[in-house]
Amino acid sequence: MTGMNLKELMLNFEALAVYRNLLEDKVIKKLYGLINCLDGDKPELNGFIRLYNEFFFQLTVSNSTGSFKDYIVEKLIFDENPFSRLAEEVCFEDIDEHLIQAVSKDLDSLYAISCLTSIEIKELAMDKICSCDIERDVIKRLPSWEFQKKPDSNHKAFSIHYRRTLEILNSCDRWGDKVKELADFYYRNGSGMFARYGAFVWESIEGKSCLRGIEVPDPIRLSDFIGYEQERREVIENTEKFVKGLPANNVLLYGDRGTGKSSTVKAIANEYRESGLRIIEIPRKYLVEFPEVLRQIKGRKCKFIIFIDDLAFEDSEESYTVLKSVLEGGVENRPNNVLIYATSNRRHLIKEKFSDRAGFRSDNPDDEIRAQDTMQEKLSLSERFGITVIFSSPDKKRYLEIVEGLAAQRGIDIDRDRLQKEAMRWELMYNGRSARTAKQFVDWLEGNELLRE
């Protein structure tokens, strides 16, 4: 127990200056309301019990796998505020000492709040509210919020840098001394949601478009792939230049379905997350909002790959013009921390009809005179990607090599002739030869072998 009284507790909340956004957090707001109730002139037992249980419920909903202190630590590390934004851009030594002092005081206040226990709150309530043993027993039976973190139960995709910062804060008894460590975290990882998540999707929530961080992204890594090494090498080398701040190109990954185009982009994003790379997927229907996405990430510390999957346009789509402008030649330049990686099954991205070519020689007065110019305009979008990498369906030999490699990777002990016969039978029965078909076959085979055992 800290021996803290109600006035001290309230002051720790009110004293927050730089991290004041945390007072709007659902859990912290409930705790503040609970303590404010106790600090009133005549707190009532029923009102206290209701507020206590509301706080307990909100904490368990928001943080079922860790303690209240773990929750506070996560919130303060990923809070976006004047200090975190500045620390993202400049070294700790360049931050004004008055701001550092304010942050240090806030961290000490948050530490005091994080150490608050259910036992302390119950004892304060019994001293302030209870007039008989029955009321004391009711308060004593209220649930405790001191949860123990379950091993390996947290599947959130936190970075290595976050886990190190978490260890630093959990191993000390005065957070105010750790301002530099926190600033170093922001400088290496960015701040706010861009420090919290490695992958995002642009989507509409309640009628408003915004970035949503992906809690558990696809964990695929480059080491998981078998085959297509040469194709991936070109994309990897371009990405390495990008994360190092060197000139790099937008990339179009074009080819047959199931050859690993999308998986390649996601694996690269996972591989370079610790180097400050983030990925934002924009569904094709939201491409008209591309400029708004760019405005949200312009000037941030992180590097961003804007990922557009299965890219293809109808002739009249406005999003075609928007993307073309962003790729090259728009009035509002694409920020230096942004590249566009797109996948497509179409080489020229825009659907072309035979009627489009009718204008080359036509008696219809409404047809365009210079139809060839229009045709070239339609085909020019793919050329605005600096790099185009082709992923073709594998031949029989390559398909079997992928199957054998995946089976070895999974540790499946099976006769090679039988493996190849089963793999060929599978591709005939299902989706034809592709890297995806090979993986689906090995998934089936592994399940079958385990079931037999």
KERO-359022 format. One line per 4 residues: their letters; for each residue x, y, z of C-alpha. Coordinates in nm, 4 decimals, padded with zeros to 6 digits. Layout:
KERO-359022
a> X,Y,Z ~ ...
END
This chain:
KERO-359022
mtgm> 00.0000,00.0000,00.0000 ~ 00.1175,00.3515,-00.0766 ~ -00.0625,00.5208,00.2107 ~ -00.1934,00.7841,-00.0309
nlke> -00.4988,00.9890,00.0708 ~ -00.7841,01.1009,-00.1520 ~ -00.6483,01.4529,-00.2000 ~ -00.3159,01.3164,-00.3225
lmln> -00.4939,01.0781,-00.5583 ~ -00.7025,01.3561,-00.7077 ~ -00.3946,01.5784,-00.7456 ~ -00.2160,01.3093,-00.9484
feal> -00.4997,01.3184,-01.2005 ~ -00.5342,01.6957,-01.2073 ~ -00.1561,01.7471,-01.2315 ~ -00.1308,01.5792,-01.5720
avyr> -00.0247,01.8385,-01.8272 ~ 00.1508,01.6802,-02.1260 ~ -00.0243,01.3433,-02.0950 ~ -00.3631,01.4996,-02.0289
nlle> -00.5219,01.3058,-02.3173 ~ -00.5123,00.9996,-02.0913 ~ -00.7889,01.1487,-01.8782 ~ -01.0222,01.0741,-02.1715
dkvi> -00.9261,00.7063,-02.1779 ~ -01.2276,00.4902,-02.0853 ~ -01.0562,00.3017,-01.8026 ~ -00.8739,00.5992,-01.6495
kkly> -01.1885,00.8104,-01.6773 ~ -01.3843,00.5476,-01.4804 ~ -01.1162,00.5397,-01.2088 ~ -01.1135,00.9187,-01.1905
glin> -01.4923,00.9167,-01.1466 ~ -01.4638,00.6558,-00.8717 ~ -01.2048,00.8537,-00.6740 ~ -01.3949,01.1789,-00.7329
cldg> -01.7026,01.0127,-00.5812 ~ -01.5083,00.9196,-00.2677 ~ -01.3629,01.2690,-00.2445 ~ -01.7101,01.4224,-00.2310
dkpe> -01.8723,01.5518,00.0866 ~ -02.1226,01.2684,00.1325 ~ -02.0442,00.9669,-00.0896 ~ -02.3166,00.7021,-00.0957
lngf> -02.2531,00.3286,-00.0764 ~ -02.4715,00.2432,-00.3776 ~ -02.3068,00.5089,-00.5936 ~ -01.9582,00.3915,-00.4925
irly> -02.0373,00.0251,-00.5673 ~ -02.1776,00.1168,-00.9081 ~ -01.8727,00.3259,-01.0017 ~ -01.6329,00.0623,-00.8648
neff> -01.7905,-00.2125,-01.0743 ~ -01.8044,00.0098,-01.3831 ~ -01.4302,00.0672,-01.3497 ~ -01.3639,-00.3024,-01.2907
fqlt> -01.5743,-00.4009,-01.5926 ~ -01.4063,-00.1460,-01.8219 ~ -01.0612,-00.2597,-01.7083 ~ -01.1336,-00.6275,-01.7690
vsns> -01.2837,-00.5538,-02.1097 ~ -00.9856,-00.3404,-02.2123 ~ -00.7034,-00.5294,-02.0408 ~ -00.7991,-00.8872,-01.9605
tgsf> -00.4435,-01.0241,-01.9793 ~ -00.2457,-00.7847,-01.7600 ~ -00.2438,-00.5702,-01.4473 ~ -00.3705,-00.2149,-01.4129
kdyi> -00.0079,-00.0965,-01.4171 ~ 00.0476,-00.2798,-01.7489 ~ -00.2525,-00.0959,-01.8868 ~ -00.1222,00.2453,-01.7778
vekl> 00.2241,00.1722,-01.9204 ~ 00.0801,00.0746,-02.2587 ~ -00.1350,00.3851,-02.2719 ~ 00.1419,00.6293,-02.1803
ifde> 00.3910,00.4749,-02.4258 ~ 00.1479,00.5006,-02.7161 ~ -00.0055,00.8357,-02.6257 ~ 00.0320,01.1098,-02.8854
npfs> 00.1048,01.4455,-02.7295 ~ 00.3355,01.7477,-02.7815 ~ 00.6291,01.5631,-02.6225 ~ 00.5921,01.2370,-02.8177
rlae> 00.5510,01.4235,-03.1486 ~ 00.8582,01.6372,-03.0823 ~ 01.0668,01.3423,-02.9595 ~ 00.9754,01.1601,-03.2798
evcf> 01.1467,01.4312,-03.4832 ~ 01.4455,01.5493,-03.2766 ~ 01.7055,01.4022,-03.0419 ~ 01.6423,01.4138,-02.6675
edid> 01.9194,01.6717,-02.6221 ~ 01.7294,01.9154,-02.8462 ~ 01.4075,01.9090,-02.6425 ~ 01.3405,02.2099,-02.4180
ehli> 01.4184,02.1350,-02.0528 ~ 01.0881,02.2845,-01.9351 ~ 00.8973,02.0314,-02.1457 ~ 01.1178,01.7520,-02.0097
qavs> 01.0430,01.8634,-01.6520 ~ 00.6689,01.8678,-01.7237 ~ 00.6868,01.5182,-01.8714 ~ 00.8876,01.3935,-01.5717
kdld> 00.6188,01.5197,-01.3312 ~ 00.3453,01.3604,-01.5417 ~ 00.5260,01.0267,-01.5412 ~ 00.5597,01.0344,-01.1633
slya> 00.1867,01.1087,-01.1335 ~ 00.1011,00.8231,-01.3702 ~ 00.3260,00.5900,-01.1727 ~ 00.1410,00.6785,-00.8516
iscl> -00.1930,00.6167,-01.0224 ~ -00.0725,00.2840,-01.1644 ~ 00.0289,00.1624,-00.8157 ~ -00.3206,00.2142,-00.6787
tsie> -00.4684,-00.1147,-00.5555 ~ -00.8226,-00.2342,-00.5038 ~ -00.7420,-00.2914,-00.1343 ~ -00.6507,00.0763,-00.0893
ikel> -00.9677,00.1955,-00.2615 ~ -01.1808,-00.0383,-00.0489 ~ -01.0167,00.0823,00.2738 ~ -01.0650,00.4459,00.1767
amdk> -01.4303,00.3703,00.0974 ~ -01.4868,00.1893,00.4276 ~ -01.3387,00.4824,00.6216 ~ -01.5435,00.7395,00.4291
icsc> -01.8774,00.5607,00.3749 ~ -01.9395,00.2652,00.6057 ~ -02.1257,00.2936,00.9335 ~ -02.1661,-00.0778,01.0109
dier> -02.0028,-00.4179,00.9540 ~ -02.2588,-00.5193,00.6924 ~ -02.1575,-00.2280,00.4691 ~ -01.7889,-00.3071,00.5247
dvik> -01.8477,-00.6708,00.4237 ~ -02.0200,-00.5579,00.1041 ~ -01.7187,-00.3476,00.0068 ~ -01.4694,-00.6193,00.1008
rlps> -01.6441,-00.8616,-00.1357 ~ -01.6028,-00.6314,-00.4353 ~ -01.3733,-00.7912,-00.6973 ~ -01.0012,-00.7172,-00.7014
wefq> -00.8346,-00.5810,-01.0143 ~ -00.4806,-00.7076,-00.9480 ~ -00.4614,-00.9447,-01.2450 ~ -00.1518,-01.1487,-01.3164
kkpd> -00.0448,-01.1514,-01.6794 ~ -00.0858,-01.4936,-01.8359 ~ 00.2275,-01.6215,-02.0121 ~ 00.2108,-01.6055,-02.3920
snhk> -00.1523,-01.4932,-02.3792 ~ -00.0983,-01.1530,-02.5418 ~ -00.0999,-01.1913,-02.9203 ~ -00.0722,-00.8199,-02.9962
afsi> 00.2023,-00.7443,-03.2436 ~ 00.4200,-00.5186,-03.0280 ~ 00.7676,-00.4199,-03.1451 ~ 01.0912,-00.5251,-02.9767
hyrr> 01.1552,-00.1610,-02.8848 ~ 00.8204,-00.1453,-02.7040 ~ 00.8950,-00.4573,-02.5016 ~ 01.2320,-00.3114,-02.3973
tlei> 01.0706,00.0158,-02.2902 ~ 00.8061,-00.1805,-02.1003 ~ 01.0780,-00.3698,-01.9117 ~ 01.2526,-00.0434,-01.8222
lnsc> 00.9355,00.1096,-01.6766 ~ 00.8343,-00.2081,-01.4941 ~ 01.1756,-00.2422,-01.3302 ~ 01.1877,00.1038,-01.1694
drwg> 00.9928,00.2806,-00.8961 ~ 01.0106,00.6327,-01.0411 ~ 00.9001,00.6828,-01.3994 ~ 00.9986,01.0500,-01.3924
dkvk> 01.3640,00.9458,-01.4265 ~ 01.2933,00.7634,-01.7556 ~ 01.2047,01.0573,-01.9806 ~ 01.5107,01.0006,-02.1996
elad> 01.4299,00.6317,-02.2501 ~ 01.0775,00.7251,-02.3531 ~ 01.2058,00.9944,-02.5899 ~ 01.4451,00.7425,-02.7463
fyyr> 01.1520,00.5083,-02.8061 ~ 00.9585,00.7802,-02.9900 ~ 01.2654,00.8764,-03.1937 ~ 01.3103,00.5184,-03.3160
ngsg> 00.9445,00.4164,-03.3548 ~ 00.7381,00.7280,-03.4110 ~ 00.4561,00.8182,-03.1767 ~ 00.0897,00.7453,-03.1180
mfar> -00.0770,00.4884,-03.3381 ~ 00.2272,00.4673,-03.5666 ~ 00.4375,00.3445,-03.2746 ~ 00.1589,00.1126,-03.1617
ygaf> 00.0804,-00.0632,-03.4909 ~ 00.2855,-00.1899,-03.7822 ~ -00.0043,-00.2342,-04.0239 ~ -00.3128,-00.0240,-04.0991
vwes> -00.6166,-00.0262,-04.3211 ~ -00.8021,00.2792,-04.4489 ~ -01.1732,00.2228,-04.3976 ~ -01.5013,00.3910,-04.3205
iegk> -01.6188,00.3727,-03.9586 ~ -01.9624,00.5194,-03.8827 ~ -01.9552,00.7118,-04.2083 ~ -01.6105,00.8652,-04.1529
sclr> -01.2963,00.7381,-04.3250 ~ -00.9898,00.6867,-04.1063 ~ -00.6844,00.4729,-04.0418 ~ -00.7446,00.1642,-03.8297
giev> -00.4479,-00.0107,-03.6745 ~ -00.4482,-00.3876,-03.7226 ~ -00.4133,-00.5565,-03.3838 ~ -00.2958,-00.8936,-03.5158
pdpi> -00.1627,-00.8620,-03.8735 ~ -00.0691,-01.1540,-04.0969 ~ 00.2570,-01.2794,-03.9362 ~ 00.4105,-01.4073,-04.2604
rlsd> 00.7863,-01.3563,-04.2970 ~ 01.0210,-01.3764,-04.5932 ~ 01.1728,-01.6952,-04.4508 ~ 00.8333,-01.8670,-04.4885
figy> 00.8472,-01.8559,-04.8698 ~ 00.9719,-02.1275,-05.1007 ~ 01.0427,-02.0227,-05.4604 ~ 01.0186,-01.6883,-05.6442
eqer> 01.3437,-01.5749,-05.4772 ~ 01.4546,-01.3678,-05.7772 ~ 01.1224,-01.1874,-05.8057 ~ 01.1221,-01.1026,-05.4353
revi> 01.4845,-00.9926,-05.4325 ~ 01.4068,-00.6927,-05.6521 ~ 01.1256,-00.5809,-05.4202 ~ 01.3375,-00.6396,-05.1085
ente> 01.6311,-00.4376,-05.2432 ~ 01.4001,-00.1486,-05.3313 ~ 01.2495,-00.1581,-04.9800 ~ 01.5912,-00.1605,-04.8142
kfvk> 01.6840,00.1554,-05.0033 ~ 01.3595,00.3153,-04.8935 ~ 01.3986,00.2437,-04.5188 ~ 01.7564,00.3752,-04.5339
glpa> 01.6358,00.7038,-04.6802 ~ 01.7783,00.6387,-05.0278 ~ 01.5910,00.6991,-05.3566 ~ 01.3463,00.4134,-05.4255
nnvl> 01.0633,00.3349,-05.6675 ~ 00.6947,00.2566,-05.6502 ~ 00.6421,-00.1113,-05.7307 ~ 00.3797,-00.2992,-05.9310
lygd> 00.3695,-00.6732,-05.8657 ~ 00.1914,-00.8180,-06.1654 ~ 00.1116,-01.1784,-06.2521 ~ -00.1041,-01.4856,-06.2116
rgtg> -00.3269,-01.5455,-05.9112 ~ -00.1898,-01.7371,-05.6151 ~ 00.1755,-01.6657,-05.6892 ~ 00.2448,-01.4750,-05.3658
ksst> 00.2276,-01.1120,-05.4763 ~ 00.0245,-00.9847,-05.1802 ~ 00.2027,-01.2116,-04.9331 ~ 00.5361,-01.0724,-05.0503
vkai> 00.4334,-00.7157,-04.9657 ~ 00.3000,-00.8168,-04.6228 ~ 00.6126,-01.0202,-04.5436 ~ 00.8372,-00.7269,-04.6365
aney> 00.6365,-00.4980,-04.4078 ~ 00.6838,-00.7440,-04.1198 ~ 01.0538,-00.7857,-04.1949 ~ 01.1322,-00.4140,-04.1785
resg> 00.8950,-00.3022,-03.9046 ~ 01.1779,-00.2633,-03.6528 ~ 01.3492,-00.0334,-03.9057 ~ 01.0506,00.2032,-03.8965
lrii> 00.8500,00.0674,-04.1910 ~ 00.4692,00.0707,-04.1744 ~ 00.2121,-00.0581,-04.4237 ~ -00.1264,00.0978,-04.5014
eipr> -00.3718,-00.0972,-04.7136 ~ -00.6164,00.1134,-04.9131 ~ -00.9055,-00.0818,-05.0673 ~ -00.9664,00.0193,-05.4270
kylv> -01.3032,00.1804,-05.3499 ~ -01.1269,00.4336,-05.1235 ~ -00.8565,00.5371,-05.3705 ~ -01.0324,00.8700,-05.4278
efpe> -00.9392,00.9491,-05.0649 ~ -00.5701,00.8866,-05.1304 ~ -00.4731,01.2560,-05.0771 ~ -00.6311,01.2489,-04.7309
vlrq> -00.4266,00.9406,-04.6377 ~ -00.1092,01.1174,-04.7483 ~ -00.1911,01.4237,-04.5406 ~ -00.2239,01.2092,-04.2277
ikgr> 00.1221,01.0538,-04.2640 ~ 00.3143,01.3444,-04.4129 ~ 00.5991,01.4546,-04.1882 ~ 00.5926,01.1451,-03.9673
kckf> 00.9125,00.9693,-03.8631 ~ 00.8097,00.6311,-04.0042 ~ 00.8348,00.5182,-04.3652 ~ 00.5065,00.4037,-04.5224
iifi> 00.4210,00.1546,-04.7935 ~ 00.0747,00.2276,-04.9311 ~ -00.0514,-00.1147,-05.0351 ~ -00.3197,-00.1497,-05.3045
ddla> -00.4194,-00.5112,-05.3598 ~ -00.5714,-00.6495,-05.6796 ~ -00.5543,-00.3193,-05.8646 ~ -00.7730,-00.2763,-06.1749
feds> -00.9968,00.0053,-06.2982 ~ -01.3073,00.0554,-06.5016 ~ -01.2752,00.3132,-06.7770 ~ -01.4759,00.5802,-06.5973
eesy> -01.3408,00.5459,-06.2437 ~ -01.2328,00.8688,-06.0766 ~ -00.9848,00.6745,-05.8600 ~ -00.7778,00.6067,-06.1732
tvlk> -00.7098,00.9783,-06.2148 ~ -00.6359,01.0215,-05.8435 ~ -00.3809,00.7398,-05.8352 ~ -00.2190,00.8557,-06.1561
svle> -00.1787,01.2039,-06.0106 ~ -00.0253,01.0695,-05.6888 ~ 00.2180,00.8444,-05.8736 ~ 00.3526,01.1274,-06.0801
ggve> 00.2809,01.4875,-06.1630 ~ 00.0206,01.5982,-05.9062 ~ 00.0143,01.9495,-05.7612 ~ 00.0400,01.8020,-05.4091
nrpn> 00.3600,01.5964,-05.4082 ~ 00.3779,01.2497,-05.2615 ~ 00.5740,01.2757,-04.9328 ~ 00.9286,01.1389,-04.9262
nvli> 00.8324,00.8865,-04.6583 ~ 00.5757,00.7150,-04.8822 ~ 00.5979,00.4488,-05.1538 ~ 00.3141,00.2726,-05.3353
yats> 00.3216,-00.1050,-05.3753 ~ 00.0354,-00.2488,-05.5796 ~ -00.0561,-00.5975,-05.6983 ~ -00.2603,-00.6784,-06.0070
nrrh> -00.3547,-00.9619,-06.2396 ~ -00.3732,-00.7082,-06.5232 ~ -00.0605,-00.5806,-06.6907 ~ -00.2135,-00.2446,-06.7893
like> -00.4501,-00.2113,-06.4895 ~ -00.7443,-00.0676,-06.6876 ~ -01.0063,-00.2871,-06.8508 ~ -00.9918,-00.2477,-07.2263
kfsd> -01.2772,-00.3308,-07.4660 ~ -01.2792,-00.4025,-07.8391 ~ -01.5113,-00.1044,-07.8721 ~ -01.2280,00.1156,-07.7441
ragf> -01.0348,00.0355,-08.0628 ~ -01.3315,00.0990,-08.2902 ~ -01.2536,00.4683,-08.2832 ~ -00.9325,00.4092,-08.4804
rsdn> -01.1447,00.3881,-08.7970 ~ -01.5082,00.4761,-08.7467 ~ -01.7949,00.6400,-08.9331 ~ -01.9614,00.7421,-08.6078
pdde> -01.9334,01.1240,-08.5688 ~ -01.9425,01.0853,-08.1876 ~ -01.6256,00.8723,-08.1788 ~ -01.3021,01.0376,-08.0768
iraq> -01.0779,01.1511,-08.3607 ~ -00.7502,01.0749,-08.1844 ~ -00.8528,00.7448,-08.0258 ~ -00.4910,00.6264,-08.0268
dtmq> -00.4017,00.9035,-07.7817 ~ -00.6781,00.7931,-07.5467 ~ -00.5619,00.4330,-07.5715 ~ -00.2052,00.5295,-07.4797
ekls> -00.3340,00.7391,-07.1921 ~ -00.5143,00.4361,-07.0508 ~ -00.2071,00.2176,-07.0790 ~ 00.0269,00.4715,-06.9190
lser> -00.0717,00.4125,-06.5552 ~ 00.1318,00.0936,-06.5126 ~ 00.4349,00.2730,-06.6564 ~ 00.4252,00.5199,-06.3689
fgit> 00.5403,00.2469,-06.1322 ~ 00.9189,00.2584,-06.1427 ~ 00.9535,-00.1176,-06.0949 ~ 00.7294,-00.3906,-06.2346
vifs> 00.7912,-00.7443,-06.1094 ~ 00.6211,-01.0361,-06.2855 ~ 00.5028,-01.3389,-06.0853 ~ 00.4122,-01.6189,-06.3291
spdk> 00.2393,-01.9474,-06.2496 ~ 00.4982,-02.2182,-06.1822 ~ 00.5627,-02.5030,-06.4226 ~ 00.5442,-02.8594,-06.2922
kryl> 00.9060,-02.8665,-06.1732 ~ 00.8785,-02.5365,-05.9861 ~ 00.5441,-02.6323,-05.8357 ~ 00.6860,-02.9571,-05.6963
eive> 00.9925,-02.7757,-05.5627 ~ 00.7615,-02.5430,-05.3682 ~ 00.5637,-02.8393,-05.2341 ~ 00.8784,-03.0245,-05.1255
glaa> 01.0240,-02.7123,-04.9659 ~ 00.7069,-02.6411,-04.7669 ~ 00.6804,-03.0039,-04.6552 ~ 01.0419,-02.9985,-04.5336
qrgi> 00.9791,-02.6662,-04.3596 ~ 00.6880,-02.8235,-04.1697 ~ 00.8869,-03.1367,-04.0854 ~ 00.6503,-03.3696,-04.2732
didr> 00.8186,-03.7088,-04.3143 ~ 00.6778,-03.8614,-04.6318 ~ 00.8086,-04.0608,-04.9267 ~ 00.9107,-03.8214,-05.2092
drlq> 00.7283,-04.0153,-05.4853 ~ 00.4092,-04.0257,-05.2837 ~ 00.4414,-03.6540,-05.2025 ~ 00.4768,-03.5609,-05.5687
keam> 00.1876,-03.7848,-05.6837 ~ -00.0437,-03.6450,-05.4151 ~ 00.0613,-03.2890,-05.5026 ~ -00.0130,-03.3371,-05.8725
rwel> -00.3458,-03.4994,-05.7966 ~ -00.4324,-03.2055,-05.5700 ~ -00.3585,-02.9388,-05.8322 ~ -00.5715,-03.1247,-06.0895
myng> -00.8646,-03.1486,-05.8475 ~ -00.8508,-02.7919,-05.7244 ~ -00.7002,-02.4642,-05.8421 ~ -00.4191,-02.5565,-06.0806
rsar> -00.0494,-02.5014,-06.0225 ~ 00.0409,-02.2014,-05.8050 ~ 00.2291,-02.1233,-05.4851 ~ -00.1072,-02.0869,-05.3099
takq> -00.2207,-02.4294,-05.4301 ~ 00.1074,-02.5782,-05.3056 ~ 00.0520,-02.4286,-04.9597 ~ -00.3096,-02.5452,-04.9492
fvdw> -00.1970,-02.8967,-05.0404 ~ 00.0726,-02.9003,-04.7688 ~ -00.1826,-02.7701,-04.5147 ~ -00.4102,-03.0623,-04.6069
legn> -00.1237,-03.3111,-04.5997 ~ 00.0035,-03.1955,-04.2614 ~ -00.3449,-03.2206,-04.1123 ~ -00.3863,-03.5677,-04.2595
ellr> -00.0543,-03.6928,-04.1212 ~ -00.1259,-03.5529,-03.7749 ~ -00.4739,-03.7076,-03.7786 ~ -00.3251,-04.0503,-03.8552
e> -00.0828,-04.0170,-03.5651
END
